[in-house]
């Protein structure tokens, strides 16, 4: 049974997030050296700034509680990141910037001067949102932050991500607020390798990633990767084939994500909310429309209401199509807040009419296989109850 709404939805936002500099990128690779003509980076301010603008135009912003951001401290950042990595990013930031991937192949993550400060503000805004939820000042929250975080691992950044915002949120919830179990649900179209890496052997954080099979990072996100040691069974990868639409994603939420959440009984749910599974996104080949993101959000809210008193935080990750991402985000925040904006959704009618939006047999076969694997791996784990 879901809990009744008591407080508004919180919003983490600051214009400085939009000043994060990824200008060394052309699309998702480094430009220059006579090889790649300089161009606009895929991870750019436009999608997120336009999402905030749409919230304003739709009249939703006035009903959201602004959550003031602060810089995360070094002690907080090292809840999941290596101290040497934090110091390296800080040192680069104090000069002319650098690359947070530290040479990791395929993980280009350039940033300009002051990049550490903006990334630390994004993480600090996440922490403030957690506090606001757990102190009862808001029911739930959306963190419209930049840079994104879900690819960052313990000792290096990766794929536009400097600090792993969702992983940091999980550890902050545990260390600052004393809650034992946190679940991270990641529906960014790229594999959530960062949380998998950080919590691989940790049974107190359930990590679930729904992503396009084999897309990014290369060789990452296999169904067979289920955690190790004490964390065996608590890492769940759902690699969906290209062309998956609303039917496949909603089936995954209903048949994989919600049952796993019920078994784990988290005290808090964090959603890594990427919108790059949208039909027009240039960085993937999936087919979602705004109402699909709305429906997935509704199911997560129902699960949170039944399992953890509605405690849920959405953190913005990927999404690179400037026209549709704002409408995906609007749908999610409308569902979180229980209010509809005044702007009509121009894209769901178009995308929903595309063929193959329904669950296809080959997609269903993958979901069935994963259901059996999860039942087997979690069958040996205690079925936790709410505490």
SULWO-V339536 format. One record per residue. N is the residue number from 0. RES is the residue in one small letter. SS is DSSP state (helix for helix, strand for strand, loop for the rest). PHI is phi in radians with two decimals (NA if undefined). D_CENTER is the distance of its C-alpha to the mean C-alpha in whole Angstrom. Layout:
n=N res=RES ss=SS phi=PHI d_center=D_CENTER
n=N res=RES ss=SS phi=PHI d_center=D_CENTER
This chain:
n=0 res=x ss=loop phi=NA d_center=25
n=1 res=x ss=loop phi=-1.40 d_center=23
n=2 res=x ss=loop phi=-1.45 d_center=24
n=3 res=x ss=loop phi=-1.29 d_center=25
n=4 res=x ss=loop phi=-1.21 d_center=24
n=5 res=x ss=loop phi=-2.05 d_center=25
n=6 res=x ss=loop phi=-2.30 d_center=23
n=7 res=x ss=loop phi=-1.23 d_center=21
n=8 res=x ss=strand phi=-1.52 d_center=18
n=9 res=x ss=strand phi=-1.59 d_center=17
n=10 res=x ss=strand phi=-2.29 d_center=15
n=11 res=x ss=strand phi=-1.64 d_center=14
n=12 res=x ss=loop phi=-2.74 d_center=16
n=13 res=x ss=loop phi=-2.70 d_center=18
n=14 res=x ss=helix phi=-1.01 d_center=20
n=15 res=x ss=helix phi=-1.09 d_center=20
n=16 res=x ss=helix phi=-1.00 d_center=16
n=17 res=x ss=helix phi=-1.29 d_center=18
n=18 res=x ss=helix phi=-1.61 d_center=20
n=19 res=x ss=loop phi=-1.04 d_center=18
n=20 res=x ss=loop phi=-1.78 d_center=20
n=21 res=x ss=loop phi=-2.06 d_center=19
n=22 res=x ss=loop phi=-1.18 d_center=23
n=23 res=x ss=loop phi=-1.34 d_center=24
n=24 res=x ss=strand phi=-1.73 d_center=22
n=25 res=x ss=strand phi=-2.04 d_center=23
n=26 res=x ss=strand phi=1.19 d_center=20
n=27 res=x ss=loop phi=-2.10 d_center=18
n=28 res=x ss=strand phi=-2.15 d_center=22
n=29 res=x ss=strand phi=-1.25 d_center=24
n=30 res=x ss=loop phi=-1.61 d_center=27
n=31 res=x ss=strand phi=1.66 d_center=30
n=32 res=x ss=loop phi=1.02 d_center=33
n=33 res=x ss=loop phi=1.20 d_center=35
n=34 res=x ss=loop phi=-2.01 d_center=32
n=35 res=x ss=strand phi=-1.97 d_center=29
n=36 res=x ss=loop phi=-1.11 d_center=30
n=37 res=x ss=loop phi=-0.94 d_center=28
n=38 res=x ss=loop phi=-2.70 d_center=26
n=39 res=x ss=loop phi=-1.38 d_center=23
n=40 res=x ss=strand phi=-1.22 d_center=20
n=41 res=x ss=loop phi=-1.12 d_center=17
n=42 res=x ss=loop phi=-1.52 d_center=14
n=43 res=x ss=loop phi=-2.29 d_center=17
n=44 res=x ss=loop phi=-1.18 d_center=17
n=45 res=x ss=helix phi=-0.98 d_center=18
n=46 res=x ss=helix phi=-1.10 d_center=15
n=47 res=x ss=helix phi=-1.39 d_center=14
n=48 res=x ss=helix phi=-1.14 d_center=17
n=49 res=x ss=helix phi=-1.17 d_center=18
n=50 res=x ss=helix phi=-1.14 d_center=16
n=51 res=x ss=helix phi=-1.09 d_center=17
n=52 res=x ss=helix phi=-1.05 d_center=21
n=53 res=x ss=helix phi=-1.17 d_center=20
n=54 res=x ss=helix phi=-1.03 d_center=19
n=55 res=x ss=helix phi=-1.14 d_center=23
n=56 res=x ss=helix phi=-1.12 d_center=25
n=57 res=x ss=loop phi=-1.34 d_center=24
n=58 res=x ss=loop phi=1.40 d_center=25
n=59 res=x ss=loop phi=-1.49 d_center=22
n=60 res=x ss=helix phi=-0.99 d_center=21
n=61 res=x ss=helix phi=-1.18 d_center=24
n=62 res=x ss=helix phi=-1.72 d_center=23
n=63 res=x ss=loop phi=-1.67 d_center=20
n=64 res=x ss=strand phi=-1.53 d_center=21
n=65 res=x ss=strand phi=-1.14 d_center=20
n=66 res=x ss=strand phi=-1.87 d_center=19
n=67 res=x ss=loop phi=-1.18 d_center=20
n=68 res=x ss=loop phi=-1.59 d_center=19
n=69 res=x ss=loop phi=-2.57 d_center=20
n=70 res=x ss=loop phi=-1.42 d_center=20
n=71 res=x ss=loop phi=-1.14 d_center=19
n=72 res=x ss=loop phi=-1.40 d_center=22
n=73 res=x ss=helix phi=-1.04 d_center=22
n=74 res=x ss=helix phi=-1.08 d_center=23
n=75 res=x ss=helix phi=-1.26 d_center=19
n=76 res=x ss=helix phi=-1.10 d_center=18
n=77 res=x ss=loop phi=-1.44 d_center=20
n=78 res=x ss=loop phi=-1.09 d_center=18
n=79 res=x ss=loop phi=-2.23 d_center=16
n=80 res=x ss=loop phi=-1.82 d_center=18
n=81 res=x ss=loop phi=-1.14 d_center=21
n=82 res=x ss=helix phi=-0.93 d_center=24
n=83 res=x ss=helix phi=-1.13 d_center=25
n=84 res=x ss=helix phi=-1.16 d_center=22
n=85 res=x ss=helix phi=-1.03 d_center=21
n=86 res=x ss=helix phi=-1.15 d_center=25
n=87 res=x ss=helix phi=-1.12 d_center=25
n=88 res=x ss=helix phi=-1.11 d_center=22
n=89 res=x ss=helix phi=-1.09 d_center=24
n=90 res=x ss=helix phi=-1.17 d_center=27
n=91 res=x ss=helix phi=-1.04 d_center=26
n=92 res=x ss=helix phi=-1.09 d_center=25
n=93 res=x ss=helix phi=-1.26 d_center=28
n=94 res=x ss=loop phi=-1.76 d_center=30
n=95 res=x ss=loop phi=-1.90 d_center=29
n=96 res=x ss=loop phi=1.60 d_center=25
n=97 res=x ss=strand phi=3.11 d_center=24
n=98 res=x ss=strand phi=-2.22 d_center=22
n=99 res=x ss=loop phi=-1.21 d_center=19
n=100 res=x ss=loop phi=-1.27 d_center=19
n=101 res=x ss=loop phi=0.90 d_center=23
n=102 res=x ss=loop phi=1.59 d_center=24
n=103 res=x ss=loop phi=-1.06 d_center=21
n=104 res=x ss=loop phi=-1.11 d_center=22
n=105 res=x ss=loop phi=1.37 d_center=20
n=106 res=x ss=loop phi=-1.95 d_center=18
n=107 res=x ss=loop phi=-0.80 d_center=19
n=108 res=x ss=loop phi=-2.46 d_center=17
n=109 res=x ss=strand phi=-1.27 d_center=20
n=110 res=x ss=strand phi=-2.61 d_center=20
n=111 res=x ss=loop phi=-1.64 d_center=23
n=112 res=x ss=loop phi=-0.98 d_center=25
n=113 res=x ss=loop phi=1.41 d_center=24
n=114 res=x ss=helix phi=-1.08 d_center=20
n=115 res=x ss=helix phi=-1.04 d_center=20
n=116 res=x ss=helix phi=-1.11 d_center=21
n=117 res=x ss=helix phi=-1.22 d_center=18
n=118 res=x ss=helix phi=-1.09 d_center=15
n=119 res=x ss=helix phi=-1.18 d_center=17
n=120 res=x ss=helix phi=-1.16 d_center=17
n=121 res=x ss=helix phi=-1.06 d_center=13
n=122 res=x ss=helix phi=-1.13 d_center=13
n=123 res=x ss=helix phi=-1.13 d_center=16
n=124 res=x ss=helix phi=-1.11 d_center=15
n=125 res=x ss=helix phi=-1.06 d_center=12
n=126 res=x ss=helix phi=-1.09 d_center=15
n=127 res=x ss=helix phi=-1.12 d_center=17
n=128 res=x ss=helix phi=-1.16 d_center=15
n=129 res=x ss=helix phi=-1.02 d_center=15
n=130 res=x ss=helix phi=-1.03 d_center=19
n=131 res=x ss=helix phi=-1.08 d_center=19
n=132 res=x ss=helix phi=-1.20 d_center=18
n=133 res=x ss=helix phi=-1.30 d_center=20
n=134 res=x ss=loop phi=-1.60 d_center=23
n=135 res=x ss=loop phi=1.37 d_center=23
n=136 res=x ss=loop phi=-1.40 d_center=23
n=137 res=x ss=loop phi=-2.42 d_center=20
n=138 res=x ss=loop phi=-1.32 d_center=19
n=139 res=x ss=strand phi=-2.68 d_center=15
n=140 res=x ss=strand phi=-2.68 d_center=13
n=141 res=x ss=strand phi=-2.11 d_center=11
n=142 res=x ss=strand phi=-1.81 d_center=10
n=143 res=x ss=loop phi=-1.59 d_center=11
n=144 res=x ss=loop phi=-1.95 d_center=11
n=145 res=x ss=loop phi=-2.68 d_center=12
n=146 res=x ss=loop phi=-1.29 d_center=12
n=147 res=x ss=loop phi=-1.22 d_center=8
n=148 res=x ss=loop phi=-2.46 d_center=8
n=149 res=x ss=loop phi=-1.28 d_center=6
n=150 res=x ss=loop phi=-1.59 d_center=10
n=151 res=x ss=loop phi=-1.20 d_center=12
n=152 res=x ss=loop phi=-1.81 d_center=14
n=153 res=x ss=loop phi=-1.06 d_center=17
n=154 res=x ss=loop phi=-1.94 d_center=20
n=155 res=x ss=loop phi=-2.86 d_center=18
n=156 res=x ss=loop phi=-1.40 d_center=15
n=157 res=x ss=strand phi=-2.96 d_center=14
n=158 res=x ss=loop phi=0.93 d_center=13
n=159 res=x ss=loop phi=1.39 d_center=13
n=160 res=x ss=strand phi=-1.82 d_center=11
n=161 res=x ss=loop phi=-1.76 d_center=14
n=162 res=x ss=loop phi=-2.02 d_center=13
n=163 res=x ss=loop phi=-1.45 d_center=10
n=164 res=x ss=helix phi=-1.02 d_center=8
n=165 res=x ss=helix phi=-1.25 d_center=7
n=166 res=x ss=helix phi=-1.12 d_center=10
n=167 res=x ss=helix phi=-1.07 d_center=12
n=168 res=x ss=helix phi=-1.04 d_center=11
n=169 res=x ss=helix phi=-1.07 d_center=12
n=170 res=x ss=helix phi=-1.19 d_center=15
n=171 res=x ss=helix phi=-1.11 d_center=16
n=172 res=x ss=helix phi=-1.02 d_center=16
n=173 res=x ss=helix phi=-1.27 d_center=19
n=174 res=x ss=helix phi=-1.39 d_center=21
n=175 res=x ss=helix phi=-1.44 d_center=21
n=176 res=x ss=helix phi=-1.97 d_center=21
n=177 res=x ss=loop phi=1.27 d_center=23
n=178 res=x ss=loop phi=-1.46 d_center=21
n=179 res=x ss=loop phi=-1.41 d_center=21
n=180 res=x ss=loop phi=-2.15 d_center=18
n=181 res=x ss=strand phi=-2.24 d_center=14
n=182 res=x ss=strand phi=-1.95 d_center=12
n=183 res=x ss=strand phi=-1.98 d_center=8
n=184 res=x ss=strand phi=-1.89 d_center=7
n=185 res=x ss=strand phi=-2.03 d_center=5
n=186 res=x ss=loop phi=-1.93 d_center=6
n=187 res=x ss=loop phi=-1.00 d_center=6
n=188 res=x ss=loop phi=-1.22 d_center=10
n=189 res=x ss=loop phi=-1.74 d_center=10
n=190 res=x ss=loop phi=-1.05 d_center=10
n=191 res=x ss=loop phi=-1.41 d_center=8
n=192 res=x ss=helix phi=-1.12 d_center=11
n=193 res=x ss=helix phi=-1.11 d_center=11
n=194 res=x ss=helix phi=-1.12 d_center=10
n=195 res=x ss=helix phi=-1.02 d_center=13
n=196 res=x ss=helix phi=-1.15 d_center=15
n=197 res=x ss=helix phi=-1.22 d_center=15
n=198 res=x ss=loop phi=-1.92 d_center=15
n=199 res=x ss=loop phi=-0.92 d_center=18
n=200 res=x ss=loop phi=-1.93 d_center=21
n=201 res=x ss=loop phi=-1.95 d_center=19
n=202 res=x ss=loop phi=-1.39 d_center=20
n=203 res=x ss=loop phi=-1.63 d_center=19
n=204 res=x ss=strand phi=-2.22 d_center=15
n=205 res=x ss=strand phi=-1.50 d_center=14
n=206 res=x ss=strand phi=-2.01 d_center=11
n=207 res=x ss=strand phi=-2.22 d_center=11
n=208 res=x ss=strand phi=-2.13 d_center=9
n=209 res=x ss=strand phi=-1.86 d_center=10
n=210 res=x ss=strand phi=-2.63 d_center=11
n=211 res=x ss=strand phi=-1.28 d_center=14
n=212 res=x ss=loop phi=-1.03 d_center=17
n=213 res=x ss=loop phi=1.29 d_center=18
n=214 res=x ss=loop phi=-1.39 d_center=16
n=215 res=x ss=loop phi=-2.90 d_center=15
n=216 res=x ss=loop phi=-1.16 d_center=15
n=217 res=x ss=loop phi=-0.99 d_center=19
n=218 res=x ss=loop phi=1.27 d_center=20
n=219 res=x ss=loop phi=-2.00 d_center=17
n=220 res=x ss=loop phi=1.57 d_center=15
n=221 res=x ss=loop phi=-1.20 d_center=18
n=222 res=x ss=loop phi=-1.03 d_center=19
n=223 res=x ss=loop phi=-1.32 d_center=22
n=224 res=x ss=loop phi=-1.44 d_center=19
n=225 res=x ss=loop phi=-2.14 d_center=19
n=226 res=x ss=loop phi=1.66 d_center=19
n=227 res=x ss=loop phi=-2.43 d_center=23
n=228 res=x ss=helix phi=0.99 d_center=25
n=229 res=x ss=helix phi=-1.17 d_center=24
n=230 res=x ss=helix phi=-1.61 d_center=21
n=231 res=x ss=loop phi=-1.02 d_center=22
n=232 res=x ss=loop phi=1.67 d_center=21
n=233 res=x ss=loop phi=-1.77 d_center=18
n=234 res=x ss=strand phi=-2.06 d_center=15
n=235 res=x ss=strand phi=-2.13 d_center=15
n=236 res=x ss=strand phi=-1.88 d_center=14
n=237 res=x ss=strand phi=-2.09 d_center=15
n=238 res=x ss=strand phi=-1.46 d_center=16
n=239 res=x ss=strand phi=-1.62 d_center=17
n=240 res=x ss=loop phi=-1.24 d_center=20
n=241 res=x ss=loop phi=-0.95 d_center=20
n=242 res=x ss=loop phi=1.56 d_center=21
n=243 res=x ss=loop phi=-1.27 d_center=19
n=244 res=x ss=loop phi=-2.00 d_center=19
n=245 res=x ss=helix phi=-1.04 d_center=18
n=246 res=x ss=helix phi=-1.05 d_center=21
n=247 res=x ss=helix phi=-1.18 d_center=19
n=248 res=x ss=helix phi=-1.13 d_center=15
n=249 res=x ss=helix phi=-1.20 d_center=17
n=250 res=x ss=helix phi=-1.14 d_center=19
n=251 res=x ss=helix phi=-1.10 d_center=16
n=252 res=x ss=helix phi=-1.07 d_center=15
n=253 res=x ss=helix phi=-1.26 d_center=19
n=254 res=x ss=helix phi=-1.76 d_center=20
n=255 res=x ss=helix phi=-2.00 d_center=18
n=256 res=x ss=helix phi=-1.21 d_center=15
n=257 res=x ss=helix phi=-1.10 d_center=17
n=258 res=x ss=helix phi=-1.05 d_center=20
n=259 res=x ss=helix phi=-1.14 d_center=18
n=260 res=x ss=helix phi=-1.10 d_center=17
n=261 res=x ss=helix phi=-1.08 d_center=20
n=262 res=x ss=helix phi=-1.15 d_center=22
n=263 res=x ss=helix phi=-1.39 d_center=19
n=264 res=x ss=loop phi=0.89 d_center=20
n=265 res=x ss=loop phi=-1.21 d_center=17
n=266 res=x ss=loop phi=-1.58 d_center=18
n=267 res=x ss=strand phi=-2.81 d_center=15
n=268 res=x ss=strand phi=-2.07 d_center=11
n=269 res=x ss=strand phi=-1.97 d_center=8
n=270 res=x ss=strand phi=-1.93 d_center=5
n=271 res=x ss=strand phi=-1.45 d_center=2
n=272 res=x ss=strand phi=-1.70 d_center=4
n=273 res=x ss=loop phi=-1.61 d_center=5
n=274 res=x ss=loop phi=-1.98 d_center=9
n=275 res=x ss=loop phi=-1.46 d_center=11
n=276 res=x ss=loop phi=-1.52 d_center=12
n=277 res=x ss=strand phi=-1.14 d_center=14
n=278 res=x ss=loop phi=-1.06 d_center=18
n=279 res=x ss=loop phi=-1.76 d_center=19
n=280 res=x ss=loop phi=-1.19 d_center=16
n=281 res=x ss=loop phi=-1.36 d_center=18
n=282 res=x ss=loop phi=-1.80 d_center=16
n=283 res=x ss=loop phi=-2.82 d_center=16
n=284 res=x ss=loop phi=-2.34 d_center=18
n=285 res=x ss=loop phi=-1.81 d_center=17
n=286 res=x ss=loop phi=-2.36 d_center=18
n=287 res=x ss=strand phi=-1.36 d_center=16
n=288 res=x ss=loop phi=-2.08 d_center=17
n=289 res=x ss=helix phi=-0.96 d_center=16
n=290 res=x ss=helix phi=-1.17 d_center=18
n=291 res=x ss=helix phi=-1.18 d_center=16
n=292 res=x ss=helix phi=-1.11 d_center=13
n=293 res=x ss=helix phi=-1.08 d_center=15
n=294 res=x ss=helix phi=-1.17 d_center=16
n=295 res=x ss=helix phi=-1.13 d_center=13
n=296 res=x ss=helix phi=-1.07 d_center=12
n=297 res=x ss=helix phi=-1.05 d_center=16
n=298 res=x ss=helix phi=-1.19 d_center=16
n=299 res=x ss=helix phi=-1.15 d_center=13
n=300 res=x ss=helix phi=-1.07 d_center=15
n=301 res=x ss=helix phi=-1.09 d_center=19
n=302 res=x ss=helix phi=-1.12 d_center=17
n=303 res=x ss=helix phi=-1.10 d_center=16
n=304 res=x ss=helix phi=-1.09 d_center=20
n=305 res=x ss=helix phi=-1.37 d_center=22
n=306 res=x ss=helix phi=-1.84 d_center=20
n=307 res=x ss=loop phi=-2.50 d_center=19
n=308 res=x ss=loop phi=1.14 d_center=21
n=309 res=x ss=loop phi=1.39 d_center=18
n=310 res=x ss=loop phi=-1.28 d_center=16
n=311 res=x ss=strand phi=-2.57 d_center=12
n=312 res=x ss=strand phi=-2.19 d_center=10
n=313 res=x ss=strand phi=-1.78 d_center=7
n=314 res=x ss=strand phi=-2.03 d_center=5
n=315 res=x ss=strand phi=-1.17 d_center=6
n=316 res=x ss=loop phi=-2.09 d_center=5
n=317 res=x ss=loop phi=-1.50 d_center=8
n=318 res=x ss=loop phi=2.28 d_center=10
n=319 res=x ss=loop phi=-2.23 d_center=14
n=320 res=x ss=loop phi=-1.76 d_center=17
n=321 res=x ss=loop phi=-1.13 d_center=18
n=322 res=x ss=loop phi=-1.41 d_center=20
n=323 res=x ss=loop phi=-1.63 d_center=17
n=324 res=x ss=helix phi=-0.94 d_center=14
n=325 res=x ss=helix phi=-1.02 d_center=16
n=326 res=x ss=helix phi=-1.33 d_center=17
n=327 res=x ss=helix phi=-1.05 d_center=14
n=328 res=x ss=helix phi=-1.13 d_center=12
n=329 res=x ss=helix phi=-1.03 d_center=16
n=330 res=x ss=helix phi=-1.07 d_center=16
n=331 res=x ss=helix phi=-1.12 d_center=13
n=332 res=x ss=helix phi=-1.26 d_center=14
n=333 res=x ss=helix phi=-1.04 d_center=18
n=334 res=x ss=helix phi=-1.20 d_center=17
n=335 res=x ss=helix phi=-1.09 d_center=15
n=336 res=x ss=helix phi=-1.54 d_center=18
n=337 res=x ss=loop phi=1.29 d_center=21
n=338 res=x ss=loop phi=-2.23 d_center=22
n=339 res=x ss=loop phi=-1.75 d_center=23
n=340 res=x ss=loop phi=-1.34 d_center=23
n=341 res=x ss=loop phi=-1.60 d_center=26
n=342 res=x ss=loop phi=-1.75 d_center=25
n=343 res=x ss=loop phi=-1.30 d_center=25
n=344 res=x ss=loop phi=-1.37 d_center=23
n=345 res=x ss=loop phi=-1.45 d_center=24
n=346 res=x ss=loop phi=-1.84 d_center=22
n=347 res=x ss=helix phi=-0.99 d_center=22
n=348 res=x ss=helix phi=-1.02 d_center=25
n=349 res=x ss=helix phi=-1.29 d_center=25
n=350 res=x ss=helix phi=-1.25 d_center=23
n=351 res=x ss=helix phi=-1.11 d_center=23
n=352 res=x ss=loop phi=-1.44 d_center=27
n=353 res=x ss=loop phi=-1.18 d_center=26
n=354 res=x ss=loop phi=-1.05 d_center=27
n=355 res=x ss=loop phi=1.26 d_center=26
n=356 res=x ss=loop phi=-1.24 d_center=23
n=357 res=x ss=loop phi=-1.21 d_center=24
n=358 res=x ss=loop phi=-1.05 d_center=23
n=359 res=x ss=loop phi=-1.66 d_center=26
n=360 res=x ss=helix phi=-0.96 d_center=28
n=361 res=x ss=helix phi=-1.21 d_center=26
n=362 res=x ss=helix phi=-1.25 d_center=23
n=363 res=x ss=helix phi=-1.07 d_center=24
n=364 res=x ss=helix phi=-1.09 d_center=26
n=365 res=x ss=helix phi=-1.14 d_center=23
n=366 res=x ss=helix phi=-1.11 d_center=21
n=367 res=x ss=helix phi=-1.09 d_center=25
n=368 res=x ss=helix phi=-1.08 d_center=25
n=369 res=x ss=helix phi=-1.23 d_center=21
n=370 res=x ss=helix phi=-0.98 d_center=23
n=371 res=x ss=helix phi=-1.13 d_center=26
n=372 res=x ss=helix phi=-1.14 d_center=24
n=373 res=x ss=helix phi=-1.19 d_center=22
n=374 res=x ss=helix phi=-1.02 d_center=25
n=375 res=x ss=helix phi=-1.21 d_center=27
n=376 res=x ss=helix phi=-1.28 d_center=25
n=377 res=x ss=helix phi=-1.46 d_center=24
n=378 res=x ss=helix phi=-1.09 d_center=27
n=379 res=x ss=loop phi=-1.56 d_center=29
n=380 res=x ss=loop phi=-1.72 d_center=26
n=381 res=x ss=loop phi=-1.12 d_center=27
n=382 res=x ss=loop phi=-1.43 d_center=26
n=383 res=x ss=loop phi=-1.33 d_center=25
n=384 res=x ss=loop phi=-2.10 d_center=26
n=385 res=x ss=loop phi=-1.09 d_center=25
n=386 res=x ss=loop phi=-2.30 d_center=26
